[in-house]
Amino acid sequence: MSTIDDIAKSSGLDDLYPLFERERYTAGWHKKRRSLWKQPATEFRPLHWSYREAHAALDRASLWIDTELAERRNLLMFNPVGDNDYDTVRTLVCAYQLIQPGEHARAHKHTPNALRLVLDAGPELFTVVDGVKLPMVPGDVLLTPGGCWHSHYNDGKETACWIDFLDVPLVHRLEPMFYTEHPDTYQTVEQTPQAHPFWFKRAEIDAALAQATPDTAGIRRHVLDSQEHILTMELTCMALPAGATLGPVRDTVNRIYAATKGSGSFRSGDTEFRWQRGDVFAAPAWARHEITTDEDSDLFEVCDKPVMEKLGFLIAE
């Protein structure tokens, strides 16, 4: 019997609804959940992660997990929404990563864009991007754009740790994911430049911040010139004097903050926590929040503002 015959024999909506579902239709007046709402609504919430705790955990895990067993020894910072164990905010993820002396992580490339903010490192720590060898110095920001081979190694004598930021959750939702492991395991170093568009040195960031005009709260900002290489994320370095307050901020941008110096507090609604150097805190879209400093502090912000702007979705309160 055809679907049309079944429809003709129906005696009411209770007969029609199973037919709709069988044929993969949803009656617009009988949806299981709303598809439109008055303002942004998300189950993602503001959260905080401690660098001291993460560093201790990764250092301990390195007794049993090396770069052979785990290509990347990292701790992903996830927002406990449903069964999510990956996304930090809806479009971005970040992770603490630790590498011990003598370790060399294998090279790979993938669709998602990524970058790393160096927290602690000694000499002889390097990232290699498409054959370009770049030092990793505390406070530096290094890009590993989508489609570029990238790896890293520690030829020094000190444990190193940094924060990775990626737009993997955005790629998951749009589904253009590709991933490839390097056929030779490691890259051949072809260049060792003194400067590179993928490498933002802390000394140069500090110099740019010193030249920036402070806002009414005394906060200086410097947006890294990364848009030519990473279209989905905006990277902002901030210098905040003691007692300054950033915000309140409320817009449709998803943000992740990392503290590279200082200490203070974060508040969003009923959520409040203390932060210190190396800590990470997330502010999902439309979560009104403010950040206050106890002392002179530096923050690094990664957000999806370019995506929201390009799509016409950027709304600020």
N, C-alpha and C positions, 0 to 999 in steps of 0.2 A: 504494500500500500504506500502511495506517495505521501510526501509531506503535505501537499495541497489537500489530499483527501483527509488526512488527519486533522488539518486545520478546519475543514468544512464540517467535520463531525464534532468539533469542540462545542461544549455547552456553556462555557464560561471561561473567565481568565485562568482559573485554576487548572483547566485543561490546556490552555495555551502556553502557560509559563514553562512547563517541561518540554514542550515542542520547541519553544524559542531556544532553550538551553541546549537541546539536542543538536540544533542547527547552528549553534554558536552565535546566538543573538542575545542581547540584553535589552529588555524593555526600558527605555529611558525613564519611565515613570515608576519603575520597580527595581531600581539599582540596589545592590547590597550595601553600598556605601556612597557617600556624597562625592561628586567629582569637582565641585566648585565650592569655595568658601570665601568669606569676606576679607580675610587677610591671611598672610603666610602662617601656616601651622605645621609644626614639625615635632616629632618625638625626640629628635636630637636635643641634647641639653648641654649647657656650659659645664665643662669638666676641667680637672687639673691633674697633672702627672708630675711626680717628683723625680728630678734628675738623680738625686742621691740614691733613691731607692732603685731606680732603673739601672744605674751604673753598678751598684752592688749585685743586683740580680744577674746582669749580663756577665760580670766578671766571674761570678760563681758558676754560671752555666758554661763558661768557657773551659771548665775542668772536663766537661764531657762532650761539648759541641764545638768542633773546629770548623774551618772553612771547607773541609772535605765533606763533612756530614751535612753542614748547612751552608749553602753558598753565601748567604748573608746572615750573620749572627745579629739579629735585631729583635726589638720588642715593639710591636705595633701598638699604637694608642687608639683604642676603639671606644666608640660610644655605645653603651648597652641598649640598643634598640632592637626589639625582637630577637632574631638569632644572629644579628650582626656581630662579628668578631674582627672586623677589619677597618671600616670607615671611621675616621675621626670626626669629620663633619660630612655632609651629604656628598660633596664633590671632591674632597681632599682626604689624604691620609698622611700621617707622619709616624716616624719610628725612631727610637734610639738605636744606634748601631755601634758595636764595639769590635775592635780588632786588636789582637795581641801582637807583640813583637814577632817578626819573622813570618807572619801570615800574609797570604796573597789570595785575594778573592778572584774567582774566575770572571771572565768577561761575558757580557750578554748585551742584548739591545731589545727594546720593546716600544710599543706605541706610546705609552704614557710618558709624560715629561716628569723630570725629577731634578732635585737640587739637594745640596747638603750644606748644613751650617755646622762648622767645626767648633766643638766645645773644648776638648782637651786633647792635646797631641804634642809629641816631641818632634825632633828633627827626623827627616827621612820617612815621612808619611806622604803618600801620593795618591792622587786620582789620575787615571788615564782615560781620556775621552777621544775616541777616533784616532788613537795613536799619539795624542798630545798629552805629555806628562806634566801635571800641575801639582805643586806643593799644597799640602793641607795644613794651614796654620790656624791656631785658635782665633775665632772671630771671622775667618774667611767664609765666603759663600761661593760654592762651585756648582755650575749647572751641568746636568747630563740630559740634554734635550731628547725628546722622543726620536727614535730611529738611530741614535748614536751608540756605538759600542762604548761600554764603560766598565771599568774595574778599578780596584784599589789595592794597595799593598803597604805594609809597614816594615821598612828595613831598619827602623830604629830600635831603641831599647825600652821604650815606654808604651804602655797601653794607651790607645787612642779611642775617643768616642765622639760621635757627632749626631745630628738629627737629620734624617731624611724627610723630605716633603715630596709628595707625588700627587698627580691628578688621576690616579688609578680608579677611584670610585666614579669619576665622571666618564672615563673610558668604559667602565663596566656597564654603565647605564646606556651609553650610546652604541656600544658593542663593536667598535672597530679594532679590537685587540689583536696584536701580533707580538710574538715573543720568539727570540732566536738566541741560542747559545753559540758562543764563538767557536768556530771549527778547530782553532788551535789552542783552545782553553784560555790562553792569555794573549793579550795584544802585544805587538811589536811597537816599541816606543820609536816614533819617527821625529818628534819635535820636543824640545824642552825650552819653551819660551820664557821670557821674563815677564810677559804680560799676555793676556788672552781674553777675548770677549766672554768666555765661560768662567772667568776667575775674577772675583771681586775681593780684593785684599782688605783686611780690617783697617790697616793704616790709611788706605784711600777712603774707606767709608767714614772713618773718624774725621778726616780732613773735610770731606763733603758736609758732614753734619755741623762742623764748626763754622762753615760758611753759610749754612742754611738760616733763614729768618725764623725765629721762634714765633709760635702762635701766642695767643693771649694767656695760655697756661704755661708758657715758657718751653713748650715742647718743640724740638727741632726734628724735621723729617727729611729723609733722603730716599727717593724711590730708585731702586737699582735699574739700570738700563738693560733689562733682560727681555723686553717684549719682542725683539726681533727673533729671538731663539725659543722662547716659551710664550705661547699666545694665551694660555689659559689661567695664568697666575700673575698677580702683582706682588712684588717683593719690596717691602718698606722697612728701612732701618730708622729707629727713633731714639733720640736722646732726651730723657726726661729728668728735670731737676728734682731734688728732694722736695716732697710735699706736693708734687704736681698731680693733677687728675686728668686722665684722658677720657673724654666722653662727658655725659653718656652718649653712646653710639647705638643707633637702631636703624638698620637698613636690611636689604635683601642679600647682602654679601655674607658668605661663609668665611670665617677667619680662624687662623691658628696663630697664636703668639708664642714666642720663645724668649726667655729672659737671658741676655748675654752678660748682664752686669746688674748688681743691685738687688733690691727686695721691695716688697710692697703687698698690696691686697687687690683682689678682683671681686667685683660684686655684680650679680645679675639676678634681679628678683630676690628670692629667698636664698639663693646660692651665694656663699661668700667663702673665700679661702685666701690663705697667705701663699706667696710665691717668693722664690729666691733664684739666684743664678742657675741657669740650666733647665729650669722648670718650663713646662709647656702647659698652656691653657687654651681651650677651644671656645669660640663663641659662634654658635650656629646662626644662620640667617634669621633676622627679626628678633634675636635675643638682645634686648636692651642691656647694655653693660657699661661699666666704667672701671678704670684701672687707676690705682693711686700708688705713689711711690713713697717709701720710707727714707730713701737716700738717692743720690744721683744714680740713675739706672739707664740701661740700654735695652730696648726691645726690638725684636725682629718679627715682622708680621708677614704671613703668607695668606693670600686671599684669592677668591675667584671673581673679583670685581671685573676683570676684562671680559669674562664670559657673560656676566649679567649686563654689562654695558652693551656688548655686541648684539645680544639678543633682545635688547630693549626691556629687560627685566629689572633694571636697577631703580629701586625706589628707596628713598630715605625719609625718615620721620622728621 
